[in-house]
Amino acid sequence: MAILSASDAARVREMLADLPNPVRLVFFTQTLNCETCEPTKQILGEVAGLSGQITVEEHNFLLDKDAAARYGIDRVPAIAVVGAQDHGIRFLGIPSGYEFMSLIDAIKLVSAGDSGLGEASRALLAGVESPLALQVFVTPT
Amino acid sequence: MAVESGHVTSIIVEASEYPDLVRKYQVSGVPKTVVNETVDILGARPEEDFVRTAVGDANPPSAT
């Protein structure tokens, strides 16, 4: 049974209709001791099914240590949203509720390769010359 | 921001799944953004305000 309702799927399909470039959802999972890994896998599969530009690349977190290190993943479920380049956008935990819409937004931004930010914000970010690591805490509701 | 700048990374954390991170960063409400492990930005802010606060941490004004 699908996690996304038919009406939600239709809405997301519309949001993802104009993706200009391919996006990989690099998904890290494990089979044991991870309640949300399987539903996360299902959600990603459903999202990928709504756009020909989206693929899911699954890695076993415990077996594929190289990939986990490459993407800086230290827990599961985790998703790296990667386009023509890796902008360092990650999701930890199941992308449902608020986080689901953030994931859709991230896919759109990464595909476009454009932040969509205003000129003032772009100017501020152009001046950043050292690492700026953001951790955004959200809840599903 | 991460798309705009090669120096910026962004991790979205589902707080209820990671009580250890919630404790570590003292998350008492969401959304909460932690910048470079130190600066907290609580709640939703207007875009430019948010960017200015976050960037301010990476590029502190030099003392004169």
N, CA and C atoms of all chains as a GROMACS GRO file, in nm:
protein
  615
    1MET      N    1   0.084  -0.120   0.000
    1MET     CA    2   0.000   0.000   0.000
    1MET      C    3   0.088   0.125   0.000
    2ALA      N    4   0.050   0.221  -0.082
    2ALA     CA    5   0.130   0.343  -0.095
    2ALA      C    6   0.122   0.428   0.031
    3ILE      N    7   0.231   0.496   0.063
    3ILE     CA    8   0.230   0.591   0.175
    3ILE      C    9   0.167   0.722   0.130
    4LEU      N   10   0.204   0.767   0.009
    4LEU     CA   11   0.145   0.890  -0.044
    4LEU      C   12   0.003   0.860  -0.093
    5SER      N   13  -0.091   0.943  -0.054
    5SER     CA   14  -0.226   0.927  -0.105
    5SER      C   15  -0.226   0.962  -0.254
    6ALA      N   16  -0.331   0.921  -0.324
    6ALA     CA   17  -0.339   0.949  -0.468
    6ALA      C   18  -0.336   1.099  -0.493
    7SER      N   19  -0.404   1.176  -0.406
    7SER     CA   20  -0.408   1.321  -0.429
    7SER      C   21  -0.273   1.385  -0.398
    8ASP      N   22  -0.205   1.336  -0.293
    8ASP     CA   23  -0.071   1.389  -0.263
    8ASP      C   24   0.027   1.354  -0.376
    9ALA      N   25   0.017   1.232  -0.425
    9ALA     CA   26   0.107   1.188  -0.533
    9ALA      C   27   0.086   1.277  -0.656
   10ALA      N   28  -0.039   1.308  -0.685
   10ALA     CA   29  -0.069   1.392  -0.802
   10ALA      C   30  -0.009   1.531  -0.783
   11ARG      N   31  -0.018   1.581  -0.660
   11ARG     CA   32   0.034   1.715  -0.632
   11ARG      C   33   0.186   1.716  -0.643
   12VAL      N   34   0.249   1.614  -0.588
   12VAL     CA   35   0.396   1.607  -0.594
   12VAL      C   36   0.442   1.588  -0.739
   13ARG      N   37   0.370   1.506  -0.814
   13ARG     CA   38   0.406   1.486  -0.955
   13ARG      C   39   0.406   1.620  -1.028
   14GLU      N   40   0.308   1.702  -0.996
   14GLU     CA   41   0.298   1.834  -1.059
   14GLU      C   42   0.417   1.922  -1.017
   15MET      N   43   0.452   1.916  -0.887
   15MET     CA   44   0.564   1.996  -0.837
   15MET      C   45   0.696   1.955  -0.902
   16LEU      N   46   0.706   1.828  -0.938
   16LEU     CA   47   0.831   1.775  -0.992
   16LEU      C   48   0.830   1.769  -1.145
   17ALA      N   49   0.726   1.824  -1.205
   17ALA     CA   50   0.707   1.806  -1.350
   17ALA      C   51   0.816   1.871  -1.433
   18ASP      N   52   0.872   1.981  -1.384
   18ASP     CA   53   0.965   2.056  -1.469
   18ASP      C   54   1.111   2.045  -1.425
   19LEU      N   55   1.148   1.938  -1.361
   19LEU     CA   56   1.286   1.924  -1.317
   19LEU      C   57   1.380   1.928  -1.438
   20PRO      N   58   1.472   2.024  -1.442
   20PRO     CA   59   1.557   2.036  -1.560
   20PRO      C   60   1.669   1.934  -1.568
   21ASN      N   61   1.715   1.885  -1.453
   21ASN     CA   62   1.831   1.794  -1.452
   21ASN      C   63   1.808   1.678  -1.356
   22PRO      N   64   1.880   1.566  -1.379
   22PRO     CA   65   1.862   1.449  -1.293
   22PRO      C   66   1.905   1.474  -1.148
   23VAL      N   67   1.837   1.407  -1.058
   23VAL     CA   68   1.870   1.413  -0.915
   23VAL      C   69   1.878   1.270  -0.862
   24ARG      N   70   1.986   1.243  -0.788
   24ARG     CA   71   1.999   1.114  -0.721
   24ARG      C   72   1.966   1.128  -0.574
   25LEU      N   73   1.882   1.039  -0.525
   25LEU     CA   74   1.857   1.032  -0.381
   25LEU      C   75   1.943   0.917  -0.330
   26VAL      N   76   2.058   0.951  -0.272
   26VAL     CA   77   2.152   0.850  -0.224
   26VAL      C   78   2.107   0.812  -0.083
   27PHE      N   79   2.053   0.691  -0.074
   27PHE     CA   80   1.982   0.650   0.047
   27PHE      C   81   2.063   0.546   0.125
   28PHE      N   82   2.085   0.576   0.253
   28PHE     CA   83   2.157   0.484   0.341
   28PHE      C   84   2.060   0.419   0.437
   29THR      N   85   2.068   0.286   0.444
   29THR     CA   86   1.970   0.212   0.521
   29THR      C   87   2.036   0.093   0.588
   30GLN      N   88   1.965   0.030   0.678
   30GLN     CA   89   2.009  -0.098   0.733
   30GLN      C   90   1.884  -0.178   0.766
   31THR      N   91   1.900  -0.311   0.774
   31THR     CA   92   1.780  -0.394   0.789
   31THR      C   93   1.738  -0.410   0.934
   32LEU      N   94   1.835  -0.409   1.025
   32LEU     CA   95   1.800  -0.431   1.165
   32LEU      C   96   1.810  -0.301   1.245
   33ASN      N   97   1.732  -0.294   1.351
   33ASN     CA   98   1.738  -0.179   1.442
   33ASN      C   99   1.720  -0.045   1.372
   34CYS      N  100   1.629  -0.041   1.279
   34CYS     CA  101   1.598   0.086   1.214
   34CYS      C  102   1.451   0.084   1.172
   35GLU      N  103   1.367   0.132   1.262
   35GLU     CA  104   1.222   0.126   1.237
   35GLU      C  105   1.179   0.206   1.116
   36THR      N  106   1.249   0.318   1.092
   36THR     CA  107   1.202   0.409   0.988
   36THR      C  108   1.273   0.389   0.853
   37CYS      N  109   1.368   0.294   0.848
   37CYS     CA  110   1.440   0.273   0.721
   37CYS      C  111   1.347   0.222   0.611
   38GLU      N  112   1.265   0.124   0.644
   38GLU     CA  113   1.180   0.064   0.540
   38GLU      C  114   1.075   0.164   0.489
   39PRO      N  115   1.001   0.233   0.579
   39PRO     CA  116   0.908   0.334   0.527
   39PRO      C  117   0.978   0.446   0.451
   40THR      N  118   1.102   0.481   0.491
   40THR     CA  119   1.176   0.583   0.416
   40THR      C  120   1.205   0.534   0.275
   41LYS      N  121   1.246   0.408   0.264
   41LYS     CA  122   1.273   0.349   0.133
   41LYS      C  123   1.148   0.355   0.045
   42GLN      N  124   1.035   0.325   0.109
   42GLN     CA  125   0.910   0.325   0.032
   42GLN      C  126   0.874   0.466  -0.017
   43ILE      N  127   0.891   0.565   0.072
   43ILE     CA  128   0.861   0.703   0.033
   43ILE      C  129   0.951   0.746  -0.083
   44LEU      N  130   1.080   0.716  -0.073
   44LEU     CA  131   1.173   0.757  -0.179
   44LEU      C  132   1.136   0.688  -0.310
   45GLY      N  133   1.098   0.562  -0.301
   45GLY     CA  134   1.057   0.490  -0.422
   45GLY      C  135   0.935   0.553  -0.486
   46GLU      N  136   0.842   0.594  -0.401
   46GLU     CA  137   0.720   0.657  -0.454
   46GLU      C  138   0.752   0.792  -0.518
   47VAL      N  139   0.841   0.869  -0.456
   47VAL     CA  140   0.879   0.999  -0.512
   47VAL      C  141   0.951   0.980  -0.646
   48ALA      N  142   1.043   0.883  -0.650
   48ALA     CA  143   1.117   0.858  -0.774
   48ALA      C  144   1.021   0.814  -0.886
   49GLY      N  145   0.914   0.748  -0.846
   49GLY     CA  146   0.816   0.703  -0.945
   49GLY      C  147   0.735   0.817  -1.005
   50LEU      N  148   0.749   0.935  -0.948
   50LEU     CA  149   0.670   1.049  -0.994
   50LEU      C  150   0.747   1.138  -1.091
   51SER      N  151   0.875   1.110  -1.111
   51SER     CA  152   0.955   1.191  -1.204
   51SER      C  153   1.065   1.105  -1.267
   52GLY      N  154   1.077   1.115  -1.396
   52GLY     CA  155   1.181   1.041  -1.467
   52GLY      C  156   1.320   1.095  -1.437
   53GLN      N  157   1.327   1.210  -1.372
   53GLN     CA  158   1.457   1.271  -1.342
   53GLN      C  159   1.515   1.225  -1.208
   54ILE      N  160   1.436   1.151  -1.130
   54ILE     CA  161   1.479   1.114  -0.995
   54ILE      C  162   1.511   0.965  -0.987
   55THR      N  163   1.629   0.933  -0.934
   55THR     CA  164   1.663   0.793  -0.909
   55THR      C  165   1.702   0.776  -0.762
   56VAL      N  166   1.681   0.656  -0.713
   56VAL     CA  167   1.722   0.623  -0.576
   56VAL      C  168   1.841   0.530  -0.584
   57GLU      N  169   1.946   0.566  -0.513
   57GLU     CA  170   2.067   0.482  -0.508
   57GLU      C  171   2.081   0.434  -0.364
   58GLU      N  172   2.056   0.305  -0.345
   58GLU     CA  173   2.051   0.254  -0.207
   58GLU      C  174   2.185   0.194  -0.164
   59HIS      N  175   2.225   0.229  -0.043
   59HIS     CA  176   2.346   0.172   0.015
   59HIS      C  177   2.314   0.113   0.152
   60ASN      N  178   2.371  -0.003   0.178
   60ASN     CA  179   2.361  -0.060   0.312
   60ASN      C  180   2.465   0.010   0.400
   61PHE      N  181   2.415   0.079   0.501
   61PHE     CA  182   2.502   0.161   0.586
   61PHE      C  183   2.612   0.078   0.652
   62LEU      N  184   2.578  -0.044   0.690
   62LEU     CA  185   2.675  -0.126   0.763
   62LEU      C  186   2.778  -0.190   0.672
   63LEU      N  187   2.737  -0.216   0.548
   63LEU     CA  188   2.827  -0.287   0.455
   63LEU      C  189   2.906  -0.191   0.367
   64ASP      N  190   2.846  -0.078   0.336
   64ASP     CA  191   2.909   0.013   0.240
   64ASP      C  192   2.968   0.135   0.312
   65LYS      N  193   3.069   0.108   0.391
   65LYS     CA  194   3.130   0.213   0.473
   65LYS      C  195   3.195   0.322   0.388
   66ASP      N  196   3.248   0.281   0.272
   66ASP     CA  197   3.314   0.380   0.186
   66ASP      C  198   3.216   0.487   0.140
   67ALA      N  199   3.099   0.440   0.094
   67ALA     CA  200   2.999   0.536   0.047
   67ALA      C  201   2.951   0.622   0.162
   68ALA      N  202   2.931   0.562   0.279
   68ALA     CA  203   2.886   0.640   0.395
   68ALA      C  204   2.987   0.748   0.428
   69ALA      N  205   3.114   0.713   0.423
   69ALA     CA  206   3.219   0.811   0.452
   69ALA      C  207   3.222   0.920   0.345
   70ARG      N  208   3.205   0.877   0.221
   70ARG     CA  209   3.210   0.973   0.109
   70ARG      C  210   3.100   1.078   0.124
   71TYR      N  211   2.984   1.035   0.170
   71TYR     CA  212   2.872   1.129   0.184
   71TYR      C  213   2.859   1.182   0.326
   72GLY      N  214   2.950   1.148   0.413
   72GLY     CA  215   2.948   1.201   0.549
   72GLY      C  216   2.829   1.152   0.630
   73ILE      N  217   2.789   1.027   0.608
   73ILE     CA  218   2.672   0.973   0.677
   73ILE      C  219   2.715   0.892   0.798
   74ASP      N  220   2.657   0.924   0.915
   74ASP     CA  221   2.695   0.849   1.035
   74ASP      C  222   2.576   0.786   1.107
   75ARG      N  223   2.459   0.791   1.045
   75ARG     CA  224   2.341   0.726   1.104
   75ARG      C  225   2.236   0.705   0.995
   76VAL      N  226   2.136   0.624   1.026
   76VAL     CA  227   2.033   0.593   0.928
   76VAL      C  228   1.894   0.611   0.988
   77PRO      N  229   1.791   0.630   0.904
   77PRO     CA  230   1.801   0.646   0.760
   77PRO      C  231   1.857   0.783   0.724
   78ALA      N  232   1.933   0.789   0.616
   78ALA     CA  233   1.989   0.916   0.572
   78ALA      C  234   1.980   0.924   0.420
   79ILE      N  235   1.961   1.045   0.372
   79ILE     CA  236   1.947   1.068   0.228
   79ILE      C  237   2.037   1.185   0.189
   80ALA      N  238   2.118   1.163   0.087
   80ALA     CA  239   2.193   1.274   0.026
   80ALA      C  240   2.121   1.309  -0.104
   81VAL      N  241   2.090   1.437  -0.120
   81VAL     CA  242   2.022   1.483  -0.242
   81VAL      C  243   2.129   1.540  -0.335
   82VAL      N  244   2.156   1.468  -0.442
   82VAL     CA  245   2.272   1.499  -0.526
   82VAL      C  246   2.230   1.523  -0.671
   83GLY      N  247   2.276   1.633  -0.726
   83GLY     CA  248   2.247   1.664  -0.866
   83GLY      C  249   2.375   1.657  -0.947
   84ALA      N  250   2.393   1.752  -1.037
   84ALA     CA  251   2.515   1.757  -1.117
   84ALA      C  252   2.636   1.766  -1.024
   85GLN      N  253   2.616   1.827  -0.909
   85GLN     CA  254   2.719   1.824  -0.806
   85GLN      C  255   2.654   1.800  -0.671
   86ASP      N  256   2.737   1.765  -0.574
   86ASP     CA  257   2.687   1.740  -0.439
   86ASP      C  258   2.700   1.869  -0.359
   87HIS      N  259   2.585   1.927  -0.327
   87HIS     CA  260   2.586   2.055  -0.253
   87HIS      C  261   2.591   2.035  -0.102
   88GLY      N  262   2.597   1.910  -0.058
   88GLY     CA  263   2.603   1.884   0.086
   88GLY      C  264   2.467   1.891   0.154
   89ILE      N  265   2.363   1.854   0.081
   89ILE     CA  266   2.229   1.855   0.139
   89ILE      C  267   2.193   1.713   0.182
   90ARG      N  268   2.162   1.698   0.310
   90ARG     CA  269   2.133   1.566   0.368
   90ARG      C  270   2.003   1.572   0.447
   91PHE      N  271   1.937   1.459   0.454
   91PHE     CA  272   1.820   1.444   0.539
   91PHE      C  273   1.845   1.325   0.631
   92LEU      N  274   1.828   1.348   0.761
   92LEU     CA  275   1.838   1.239   0.858
   92LEU      C  276   1.700   1.210   0.912
   93GLY      N  277   1.662   1.081   0.910
   93GLY     CA  278   1.530   1.043   0.957
   93GLY      C  279   1.431   1.034   0.844
   94ILE      N  280   1.315   0.982   0.875
   94ILE     CA  281   1.214   0.962   0.770
   94ILE      C  282   1.160   1.096   0.720
   95PRO      N  283   1.159   1.115   0.588
   95PRO     CA  284   1.109   1.242   0.535
   95PRO      C  285   0.957   1.241   0.522
   96SER      N  286   0.889   1.258   0.636
   96SER     CA  287   0.744   1.266   0.632
   96SER      C  288   0.703   1.401   0.690
   97GLY      N  289   0.579   1.438   0.671
   97GLY     CA  290   0.531   1.565   0.722
   97GLY      C  291   0.609   1.682   0.666
   98TYR      N  292   0.651   1.770   0.756
   98TYR     CA  293   0.723   1.891   0.716
   98TYR      C  294   0.849   1.855   0.637
   99GLU      N  295   0.915   1.750   0.683
   99GLU     CA  296   1.040   1.711   0.621
   99GLU      C  297   1.018   1.661   0.477
  100PHE      N  298   0.901   1.606   0.450
  100PHE     CA  299   0.873   1.559   0.315
  100PHE      C  300   0.873   1.676   0.216
  101MET      N  301   0.806   1.785   0.255
  101MET     CA  302   0.802   1.901   0.165
  101MET      C  303   0.941   1.962   0.150
  102SER      N  304   1.020   1.956   0.257
  102SER     CA  305   1.158   2.005   0.248
  102SER      C  306   1.237   1.921   0.149
  103LEU      N  307   1.211   1.791   0.148
  103LEU     CA  308   1.280   1.702   0.054
  103LEU      C  309   1.242   1.736  -0.090
  104ILE      N  310   1.114   1.759  -0.113
  104ILE     CA  311   1.069   1.795  -0.248
  104ILE      C  312   1.133   1.927  -0.291
  105ASP      N  313   1.136   2.023  -0.198
  105ASP     CA  314   1.200   2.152  -0.229
  105ASP      C  315   1.348   2.133  -0.261
  106ALA      N  316   1.415   2.049  -0.182
  106ALA     CA  317   1.558   2.025  -0.204
  106ALA      C  318   1.582   1.962  -0.340
  107ILE      N  319   1.497   1.868  -0.378
  107ILE     CA  320   1.510   1.804  -0.509
  107ILE      C  321   1.498   1.909  -0.620
  108LYS      N  322   1.402   1.999  -0.605
  108LYS     CA  323   1.382   2.102  -0.708
  108LYS      C  324   1.504   2.196  -0.716
  109LEU      N  325   1.554   2.237  -0.601
  109LEU     CA  326   1.670   2.329  -0.598
  109LEU      C  327   1.793   2.264  -0.658
  110VAL      N  328   1.817   2.140  -0.618
  110VAL     CA  329   1.937   2.070  -0.665
  110VAL      C  330   1.927   2.044  -0.815
  111SER      N  331   1.809   2.009  -0.861
  111SER     CA  332   1.792   1.985  -1.005
  111SER      C  333   1.818   2.112  -1.084
  112ALA      N  334   1.766   2.222  -1.035
  112ALA     CA  335   1.784   2.350  -1.104
  112ALA      C  336   1.925   2.404  -1.087
  113GLY      N  337   1.991   2.364  -0.977
  113GLY     CA  338   2.124   2.418  -0.949
  113GLY      C  339   2.118   2.566  -0.916
  114ASP      N  340   2.001   2.608  -0.871
  114ASP     CA  341   1.982   2.751  -0.838
  114ASP      C  342   1.911   2.759  -0.704
  115SER      N  343   1.965   2.843  -0.615
  115SER     CA  344   1.911   2.850  -0.480
  115SER      C  345   1.775   2.918  -0.472
  116GLY      N  346   1.746   3.003  -0.570
  116GLY     CA  347   1.621   3.077  -0.566
  116GLY      C  348   1.621   3.188  -0.462
  117LEU      N  349   1.737   3.213  -0.400
  117LEU     CA  350   1.745   3.316  -0.297
  117LEU      C  351   1.742   3.456  -0.358
  118GLY      N  352   1.708   3.552  -0.275
  118GLY     CA  353   1.707   3.690  -0.319
  118GLY      C  354   1.848   3.743  -0.338
  119GLU      N  355   1.858   3.857  -0.402
  119GLU     CA  356   1.990   3.914  -0.434
  119GLU      C  357   2.071   3.942  -0.308
  120ALA      N  358   2.005   3.994  -0.205
  120ALA     CA  359   2.078   4.028  -0.082
  120ALA      C  360   2.136   3.903  -0.018
  121SER      N  361   2.058   3.795  -0.016
  121SER     CA  362   2.107   3.670   0.042
  121SER      C  363   2.222   3.614  -0.040
  122ARG      N  364   2.210   3.622  -0.172
  122ARG     CA  365   2.317   3.572  -0.259
  122ARG      C  366   2.446   3.649  -0.234
  123ALA      N  367   2.431   3.779  -0.217
  123ALA     CA  368   2.550   3.861  -0.194
  123ALA      C  369   2.616   3.823  -0.062
  124LEU      N  370   2.535   3.800   0.041
  124LEU     CA  371   2.590   3.760   0.171
  124LEU      C  372   2.664   3.627   0.159
  125LEU      N  373   2.604   3.534   0.085
  125LEU     CA  374   2.664   3.401   0.074
  125LEU      C  375   2.788   3.403  -0.015
  126ALA      N  376   2.794   3.497  -0.106
  126ALA     CA  377   2.913   3.508  -0.193
  126ALA      C  378   3.036   3.543  -0.110
  127GLY      N  379   3.012   3.604   0.007
  127GLY     CA  380   3.123   3.643   0.092
  127GLY      C  381   3.169   3.533   0.186
  128VAL      N  382   3.100   3.418   0.185
  128VAL     CA  383   3.137   3.308   0.276
  128VAL      C  384   3.261   3.238   0.222
  129GLU      N  385   3.363   3.232   0.304
  129GLU     CA  386   3.489   3.172   0.258
  129GLU      C  387   3.537   3.059   0.346
  130SER      N  388   3.455   3.023   0.445
  130SER     CA  389   3.491   2.909   0.530
  130SER      C  390   3.366   2.822   0.547
  131PRO      N  391   3.384   2.699   0.590
  131PRO     CA  392   3.270   2.608   0.600
  131PRO      C  393   3.158   2.661   0.690
  132LEU      N  394   3.038   2.644   0.642
  132LEU     CA  395   2.920   2.687   0.718
  132LEU      C  396   2.826   2.566   0.722
  133ALA      N  397   2.823   2.500   0.838
  133ALA     CA  398   2.746   2.377   0.850
  133ALA      C  399   2.614   2.404   0.921
  134LEU      N  400   2.505   2.386   0.849
  134LEU     CA  401   2.373   2.408   0.908
  134LEU      C  402   2.311   2.274   0.946
  135GLN      N  403   2.256   2.267   1.066
  135GLN     CA  404   2.176   2.151   1.106
  135GLN      C  405   2.038   2.205   1.142
  136VAL      N  406   1.940   2.163   1.066
  136VAL     CA  407   1.805   2.214   1.086
  136VAL      C  408   1.720   2.104   1.150
  137PHE      N  409   1.675   2.129   1.272
  137PHE     CA  410   1.592   2.030   1.341
  137PHE      C  411   1.445   2.056   1.313
  138VAL      N  412   1.377   1.951   1.270
  138VAL     CA  413   1.234   1.963   1.241
  138VAL      C  414   1.162   1.842   1.301
  139THR      N  415   1.031   1.849   1.302
  139THR     CA  416   0.952   1.732   1.344
  139THR      C  417   0.851   1.702   1.234
  140PRO      N  418   0.797   1.580   1.233
  140PRO     CA  419   0.712   1.538   1.121
  140PRO      C  420   0.581   1.616   1.109
  141THR      N  421   0.532   1.674   1.219
  141THR     CA  422   0.399   1.734   1.212
  141THR      C  423   0.406   1.883   1.179
  142MET      N  424   2.068   2.769   0.054
  142MET     CA  425   2.200   2.825   0.088
  142MET      C  426   2.311   2.731   0.044
  143ALA      N  427   2.288   2.599   0.062
  143ALA     CA  428   2.390   2.502   0.023
  143ALA      C  429   2.406   2.498  -0.129
  144VAL      N  430   2.298   2.524  -0.200
  144VAL     CA  431   2.306   2.527  -0.347
  144VAL      C  432   2.380   2.654  -0.391
  145GLU      N  433   2.361   2.761  -0.316
  145GLU     CA  434   2.420   2.890  -0.352
  145GLU      C  435   2.571   2.895  -0.328
  146SER      N  436   2.614   2.834  -0.218
  146SER     CA  437   2.756   2.843  -0.180
  146SER      C  438   2.818   2.706  -0.161
  147GLY      N  439   2.934   2.687  -0.221
  147GLY     CA  440   3.006   2.561  -0.205
  147GLY      C  441   3.059   2.540  -0.064
  148HIS      N  442   3.055   2.643   0.018
  148HIS     CA  443   3.104   2.631   0.155
  148HIS      C  444   2.994   2.588   0.252
  149VAL      N  445   2.870   2.593   0.205
  149VAL     CA  446   2.757   2.567   0.295
  149VAL      C  447   2.707   2.423   0.279
  150THR      N  448   2.690   2.354   0.391
  150THR     CA  449   2.622   2.224   0.390
  150THR      C  450   2.499   2.235   0.478
  151SER      N  451   2.399   2.154   0.446
  151SER     CA  452   2.275   2.163   0.520
  151SER      C  453   2.222   2.024   0.551
  152ILE      N  454   2.203   1.996   0.678
  152ILE     CA  455   2.149   1.867   0.719
  152ILE      C  456   2.015   1.891   0.786
  153ILE      N  457   1.911   1.828   0.734
  153ILE     CA  458   1.778   1.840   0.794
  153ILE      C  459   1.757   1.717   0.881
  154VAL      N  460   1.733   1.739   1.009
  154VAL     CA  461   1.726   1.630   1.105
  154VAL      C  462   1.584   1.613   1.157
  155GLU      N  463   1.532   1.493   1.145
  155GLU     CA  464   1.400   1.463   1.202
  155GLU      C  465   1.423   1.442   1.351
  156ALA      N  466   1.387   1.545   1.429
  156ALA     CA  467   1.429   1.551   1.568
  156ALA      C  468   1.382   1.432   1.652
  157SER      N  469   1.259   1.386   1.628
  157SER     CA  470   1.206   1.283   1.716
  157SER      C  471   1.278   1.150   1.702
  158GLU      N  472   1.350   1.130   1.590
  158GLU     CA  473   1.423   1.005   1.571
  158GLU      C  474   1.561   1.006   1.635
  159TYR      N  475   1.609   1.125   1.670
  159TYR     CA  476   1.746   1.132   1.719
  159TYR      C  477   1.756   1.209   1.850
  160PRO      N  478   1.704   1.146   1.958
  160PRO     CA  479   1.707   1.214   2.088
  160PRO      C  480   1.848   1.251   2.133
  161ASP      N  481   1.948   1.176   2.084
  161ASP     CA  482   2.086   1.211   2.124
  161ASP      C  483   2.125   1.347   2.067
  162LEU      N  484   2.086   1.373   1.941
  162LEU     CA  485   2.119   1.503   1.881
  162LEU      C  486   2.036   1.614   1.945
  163VAL      N  487   1.911   1.582   1.977
  163VAL     CA  488   1.824   1.680   2.043
  163VAL      C  489   1.885   1.723   2.176
  164ARG      N  490   1.938   1.624   2.249
  164ARG     CA  491   2.002   1.656   2.378
  164ARG      C  492   2.130   1.736   2.355
  165LYS      N  493   2.210   1.688   2.260
  165LYS     CA  494   2.340   1.750   2.237
  165LYS      C  495   2.324   1.898   2.201
  166TYR      N  496   2.225   1.927   2.117
  166TYR     CA  497   2.209   2.065   2.069
  166TYR      C  498   2.096   2.138   2.143
  167GLN      N  499   2.045   2.075   2.250
  167GLN     CA  500   1.943   2.137   2.335
  167GLN      C  501   1.827   2.192   2.254
  168VAL      N  502   1.770   2.104   2.173
  168VAL     CA  503   1.656   2.143   2.090
  168VAL      C  504   1.529   2.136   2.175
  169SER      N  505   1.470   2.251   2.200
  169SER     CA  506   1.347   2.252   2.279
  169SER      C  507   1.227   2.289   2.195
  170GLY      N  508   1.252   2.334   2.073
  170GLY     CA  509   1.142   2.366   1.982
  170GLY      C  510   1.193   2.357   1.839
  171VAL      N  511   1.102   2.346   1.744
  171VAL     CA  512   1.142   2.339   1.604
  171VAL      C  513   1.064   2.444   1.523
  172PRO      N  514   1.113   2.487   1.410
  172PRO     CA  515   1.246   2.452   1.360
  172PRO      C  516   1.355   2.523   1.440
  173LYS      N  517   1.464   2.452   1.457
  173LYS     CA  518   1.582   2.512   1.519
  173LYS      C  519   1.701   2.480   1.429
  174THR      N  520   1.779   2.582   1.399
  174THR     CA  521   1.897   2.563   1.315
  174THR      C  522   2.021   2.588   1.397
  175VAL      N  523   2.113   2.494   1.390
  175VAL     CA  524   2.242   2.508   1.458
  175VAL      C  525   2.347   2.536   1.351
  176VAL      N  526   2.420   2.645   1.368
  176VAL     CA  527   2.520   2.686   1.269
  176VAL      C  528   2.658   2.658   1.325
  177ASN      N  529   2.734   2.577   1.252
  177ASN     CA  530   2.871   2.543   1.294
  177ASN      C  531   2.878   2.502   1.441
  178GLU      N  532   2.780   2.423   1.482
  178GLU     CA  533   2.778   2.365   1.617
  178GLU      C  534   2.758   2.467   1.728
  179THR      N  535   2.749   2.595   1.695
  179THR     CA  536   2.747   2.693   1.803
  179THR      C  537   2.624   2.784   1.800
  180VAL      N  538   2.604   2.856   1.694
  180VAL     CA  539   2.497   2.956   1.690
  180VAL      C  540   2.361   2.891   1.668
  181ASP      N  541   2.263   2.930   1.747
  181ASP     CA  542   2.126   2.878   1.731
  181ASP      C  543   2.039   2.982   1.663
  182ILE      N  544   1.960   2.936   1.567
  182ILE     CA  545   1.858   3.022   1.510
  182ILE      C  546   1.724   2.953   1.536
  183LEU      N  547   1.642   3.018   1.618
  183LEU     CA  548   1.516   2.956   1.658
  183LEU      C  549   1.402   3.005   1.571
  184GLY      N  550   1.315   2.911   1.534
  184GLY     CA  551   1.195   2.946   1.460
  184GLY      C  552   1.224   2.982   1.316
  185ALA      N  553   1.117   3.012   1.244
  185ALA     CA  554   1.130   3.052   1.104
  185ALA      C  555   1.158   3.202   1.101
  186ARG      N  556   1.250   3.242   1.016
  186ARG     CA  557   1.286   3.384   1.004
  186ARG      C  558   1.270   3.424   0.858
  187PRO      N  559   1.255   3.554   0.834
  187PRO     CA  560   1.260   3.600   0.696
  187PRO      C  561   1.395   3.560   0.634
  188GLU      N  562   1.393   3.529   0.504
  188GLU     CA  563   1.511   3.472   0.438
  188GLU      C  564   1.640   3.550   0.465
  189GLU      N  565   1.636   3.681   0.436
  189GLU     CA  566   1.760   3.758   0.446
  189GLU      C  567   1.810   3.765   0.589
  190ASP      N  568   1.717   3.775   0.683
  190ASP     CA  569   1.750   3.777   0.825
  190ASP      C  570   1.820   3.647   0.865
  191PHE      N  571   1.763   3.537   0.816
  191PHE     CA  572   1.820   3.405   0.846
  191PHE      C  573   1.961   3.393   0.789
  192VAL      N  574   1.976   3.430   0.663
  192VAL     CA  575   2.107   3.418   0.597
  192VAL      C  576   2.209   3.506   0.667
  193ARG      N  577   2.166   3.628   0.701
  193ARG     CA  578   2.259   3.721   0.766
  193ARG      C  579   2.308   3.665   0.900
  194THR      N  580   2.216   3.608   0.976
  194THR     CA  581   2.253   3.552   1.106
  194THR      C  582   2.347   3.433   1.089
  195ALA      N  583   2.315   3.346   0.995
  195ALA     CA  584   2.397   3.226   0.973
  195ALA      C  585   2.535   3.263   0.921
  196VAL      N  586   2.540   3.352   0.826
  196VAL     CA  587   2.666   3.392   0.764
  196VAL      C  588   2.752   3.469   0.865
  197GLY      N  589   2.686   3.542   0.951
  197GLY     CA  590   2.758   3.620   1.051
  197GLY      C  591   2.848   3.533   1.135
  198ASP      N  592   2.803   3.408   1.156
  198ASP     CA  593   2.882   3.317   1.236
  198ASP      C  594   3.009   3.273   1.164
  199ALA      N  595   2.995   3.253   1.030
  199ALA     CA  596   3.110   3.205   0.954
  199ALA      C  597   3.211   3.317   0.930
  200ASN      N  598   3.160   3.437   0.926
  200ASN     CA  599   3.247   3.551   0.894
  200ASN      C  600   3.233   3.660   0.999
  201PRO      N  601   3.281   3.633   1.120
  201PRO     CA  602   3.265   3.734   1.225
  201PRO      C  603   3.337   3.863   1.185
  202PRO      N  604   3.276   3.974   1.216
  202PRO     CA  605   3.339   4.100   1.181
  202PRO      C  606   3.476   4.109   1.248
  203SER      N  607   3.575   4.150   1.173
  203SER     CA  608   3.708   4.155   1.230
  203SER      C  609   3.717   4.270   1.329
  204ALA      N  610   3.786   4.244   1.438
  204ALA     CA  611   3.800   4.347   1.540
  204ALA      C  612   3.890   4.458   1.488
  205THR      N  613   3.848   4.580   1.514
  205THR     CA  614   3.930   4.692   1.466
  205THR      C  615   3.978   4.774   1.584
   0.00000   0.00000   0.00000
